[in-house]
Amino acid sequence: MRNLFLPTLLLFSCIALNAQPGTAQGGEAAVPPTAISADLGTCSALITVTGTDSKPVYNAKVTTRIRYGLMGAKKLDLETFTSAKGQVKITKLPELPKKPIFFYVSKDDKLETVEFKPDIHCSATFDVRLK
């Protein structure tokens, strides 16, 4: 009985050491999108940025200005960068913004603009290709 205990313990120890939390099937690490919150509502936008080669663009800058309050007098500027999978999630966006919300995605000398319309899609997904 004692002779089987040690090899079994070693086997389970090796399995436990090789299993890493946060990995997807195929051994690829699960990278969550970069997240930023506007704290102004319940809507959200997930932006995935790819290059001309259809590969995710890491560290692309995503900026926006949100106007809110009486007659849109208050402004909130948000800026973040994409994750290793080229993704950014902007949460808690207003359902009825005072002015249109545009996301500006840039990397090096490339710039793309996306319009967010929460009255049409409160939880929107955008695929942006930088050219």
N, C-alpha and C positions, 0 to 999 in steps of 0.2 A: 504494500500500500504506500509506503513511504517513497519507494522508487518512482512511482507515477506522479507524486505530488510536485516535485521539483521541476520536471520537464513541462508539466501542465502550467505551472506558475510562470515559467519562463515564456512559454508560448503566449499566454494572455498578456504578459507584460510587454512583449514585442508588439502585439496587436494594438494595445493601448497607446504605446509610444508613437506608432506610425499613424494613428488616427488623429488628425488635427482638427480642432473646431473651426467652423467657418469655411470649410472647403466644400465645393460642389462635386458632383459626380465627375469622374475623369481627373480628379486631383487639382483642378483649377480653383484658386481661391475666390470665394464669393466677395465681390467688392460692391458695397452699397453706394448709391449715388450720393454726391455731396448734397447736403440739405441746408436750407436757410429758410427762416420763417419771417413773414411780414406781420404776423399777429393782427390782421385786419379782417379776417373772415374765415370761411370754411373751404374755399376753393384751393386748387393746387395745379401745378404744371410740372411735368417731367420732361426735361429736354435732353435728347441724346444727340451728341455732336460727332459727326464723322468727317473724314477728309475725302479727297477725291478718290482715294484708293478704297473707300468704304470701311476703313479701320477707325476705331474710336480715337478721338483727339483728346489727349490728356492735357490738363492745365489751360484749357480755353477759357477766356474770361466771359462771364455772363453778367450783364448789368441791366437794371431797370429803374425807372422812377415811377412811383405810385402816388397819385394825388388823391387826397381824401379830406374829410371834414367839410365844413360849411363852404360851399362854392369851390371846393378843391384847393383851398388855401394852404392846407398842410401838405408837405411832401415827404416821402420816404424813399431814399436811394438805397438800393441793394446791389451788392457786388459779391460774386463768388467765382470759383473756378471748378472745372469739371474734374471728376474722379478718373481713375485709371481706365474705367470703362467708358469714359466720355460722357458721363451723365451728371445732371444737376436736377434736384427736386426743390421747387419753391413752394412752400406750404402756407396755409392761412392767408390766402389772397382774398380781397374783397369780392363779394358776389355782384355788387353793382358799383363799379368804380366811377369816379366823377369824370375822368378822362380816359381815353383808350390806354391800355397797358401794352407796351412794346418791350420785348426782350432783345437786347443787342448781344450777339455772340461774336467774339473776335479772337483771333490767334494770329500773331505776326502781323501781316498786312492784309489779312482776310477779314471781312465783316459781313454778317448776315443779320437780318432783322425779322422777328416773328411777332405777330400781333396775337395777344391773348384776349379772347372774348368769353368771359365767364358766364354771360347770360345764355350762350349757346352750349358750351361745354365747361362745366365747373371743374371737372378733373380732366384736364387736357394733357395730351402727349404730343410732343413735337420731335420730329426727326430733322435735324439741321445738317446740311452738307456744306462745309466750308470749301469754296472754290478759289 
